[in-house]
C-alpha cells in the first residue's frame, strides 16, 4: 500500500515541479521574458491594468504550487524513510 502511495505522491511532485517551472517562465520580469512575448499584444489591447492582474494571478499560482511542492517533498521523504 505504501508503494502505491509513493508512486502517487511522486507523480504529484513531478506535476507541481513542472507547473512551477511553467508559471515562473510565464511571469514577466525586468526584461519581460516569455510573458511579454505572449501577452504583449494583449497588453496594448486591454491596457496596462490587465497585465498587472495577470502577473498577480501568476504570483498566487506560484505560491500555491510551491506550497504543494514542499508538502509533496516532505511526504516523499516520510514515505521513503518508512518503505526503505
C-alpha positions in Angstrom: 0.0 0.0 0.0 2.8 2.4 0.8 4.4 1.6 -2.5 1.4 2.7 -4.4 1.1 5.9 -2.3 4.7 6.6 -3.0 4.1 6.5 -6.8 1.1 8.7 -6.5 3.0 11.3 -4.4 5.9 11.1 -6.8 3.6 11.8 -9.8 2.1 14.8 -7.9 5.6 16.0 -7.0 6.7 16.0 -10.7 3.4 17.7 -11.7 4.0 20.5 -9.2 7.6 20.8 -10.3 6.7 21.2 -13.9 3.9 23.7 -13.0 6.3 25.8 -11.0 8.7 26.0 -14.0 6.0 26.9 -16.4 4.3 29.5 -14.1 7.7 31.2 -13.4 8.5 31.3 -17.1 5.1 33.0 -17.8 5.7 35.7 -15.3 7.1 39.0 -16.5 10.4 40.0 -15.1 12.6 43.0 -15.6 13.1 42.2 -19.2 9.5 40.9 -19.7 10.6 37.4 -20.6 8.2 34.8 -22.1 5.2 36.6 -20.6 6.0 39.7 -22.6 6.2 37.7 -25.8 2.8 36.0 -25.2 0.8 38.8 -23.7 2.5 41.7 -25.4 -0.3 42.3 -27.9 -3.0 41.7 -25.3 -1.4 44.3 -23.1 -1.7 47.0 -25.7 -5.3 45.9 -26.5 -6.6 45.6 -22.9 -4.5 48.2 -21.2 -1.8 48.2 -18.5 -4.0 47.1 -15.6 -4.8 43.8 -17.2 -1.1 42.8 -17.3 -0.7 43.6 -13.6 -3.7 41.4 -12.7 -2.3 38.5 -14.8 1.1 38.8 -13.0 -0.7 38.9 -9.7 -2.6 35.7 -10.5 0.5 34.0 -11.7 2.2 35.0 -8.5 -0.6 33.5 -6.4 -0.4 30.3 -8.5 3.4 30.2 -7.9 2.9 30.4 -4.2 0.2 27.7 -4.2 2.3 25.4 -6.4 5.4 26.0 -4.2 3.5 25.1 -1.0 2.2 21.9 -2.6 5.7 21.1 -3.9 7.0 21.5 -0.3 4.2 19.2 1.1 4.9 16.5 -1.5 8.7 16.8 -0.8 8.1 16.2 2.9 5.6 13.4 2.1 8.1 11.7 -0.2 10.8 11.9 2.4 8.5 10.3 5.0 7.4 7.6 2.6 11.0 6.8 1.6 12.1 6.6 5.2 9.2 4.2 6.1 9.4 1.9 3.0 13.2 1.9 2.7 
